[in-house]
Amino acid sequence: MEIALNFFGDHHAPLKLYARQLGVTKAVCTVPFTTKQSSYIESTHPLALHAQIREMGQYGMDIAVLEGIKFIDAAKLGTEGCEKAIDDFCTLLKNMAAVGIDTVCYNWMPVFGWFRTEADVPVRGGALATAFSADGLSNLPLTSAGKVTSETLWKTLEYFLSRVVPVAERYKIKLALHPDDPPVGEIAGVQRILTSSDAMMKAIELVPSEYNGIAFCQGTFATMGCDVPGEIRRFADRIHFAHFRDVRGTADTFVETFADDGMTDMVEVIASYYDIGYKGVIRPDHTPTFIGERNDNPGYGILGNLYAVGYLRGLMQAVEARSKGI
């Protein structure tokens, strides 16, 4: 298991400079995109990916995972443009293989993606964190997508995987499906389907393959009410990517916390990754914003990432020492 850092936009530019000092050599990046390009898929061309690889290489990092796939909502909704979205995703997989990136993280949350009702809740020491309350969803109008049912989403996910998994197998790209965050049944008329451990297992078994797996987001599994270390062992070799974070609360009402201040036993979490022989990357996610930092990208503060890397590395060293009887 290796620690990675997430990078998107200019906001994370300083973190690139800190990565080498932290000893982090793996990066998680979004699909390259600029408005100068005439179509989205051009941004997934090997030349664009190579440019991103060269940039991260200047800071001593290899790109291990691409996430933040913004162009597949039509596939999720089954609307016009569905086939093109899937074709574009398949092209991305082919081009990832050409440049040596072997994991892609995606989700099946149309319209909203990960969702919070608050972005500046004070937590330990006055740091600011994101939070969610289902009470904040009352009386929300429908979106332009209208009513989106769970039946539709299961149908579109199965079709997507039937098209994509054979391509992933051909190019040896690991698919990492992220659970719905928050794991609630509906937001503004858009239902959610990946809201439990069983649902996540059902999803990856729609088209069984060693390349069809999940992104294990610890915070989301915690809000599902799961035994997080137990779920790591349950999914075992189907975990292709991991998000390191924690919360306090339930699916209906929770606050993000520092990774050492939530409700999950993080020592046992890391021990579970070692027990299953996890060899992928794990990155800090949704860290509180420290006092003095701007909170214009809630959950992705620079100082919070630095703190989480140090804590995570300490946990890894402690678990390794325990396994050796030290």
JOLIN-V560111 format. One record per run of one state. SS is the DSSP state (H for helix, E for strand, - for the rest). FROM is the first residue (numbers start at 1). TO is the last residue. Records with the same first field share a line. If there is no record, write none. Layout:
SS = FROM-TO ; FROM-TO
This chain:
- = 1-1 ; 8-9 ; 23-25 ; 31-39 ; 45-45 ; 58-61 ; 68-72 ; 78-81 ; 100-102 ; 108-117 ; 123-123 ; 127-127 ; 138-147 ; 149-149 ; 172-173 ; 179-185 ; 188-189 ; 192-196 ; 206-211 ; 224-227 ; 245-245 ; 250-252 ; 258-265 ; 276-280 ; 285-286 ; 288-288 ; 290-299 ; 301-301 ; 324-326
E = 2-7 ; 26-30 ; 62-67 ; 103-107 ; 118-122 ; 128-133 ; 148-148 ; 174-178 ; 186-187 ; 190-191 ; 212-217 ; 239-244 ; 246-249 ; 253-257 ; 281-284 ; 287-287 ; 289-289 ; 300-300
H = 10-22 ; 40-44 ; 46-57 ; 73-77 ; 82-99 ; 124-126 ; 134-137 ; 150-171 ; 197-205 ; 218-223 ; 228-238 ; 266-275 ; 302-323
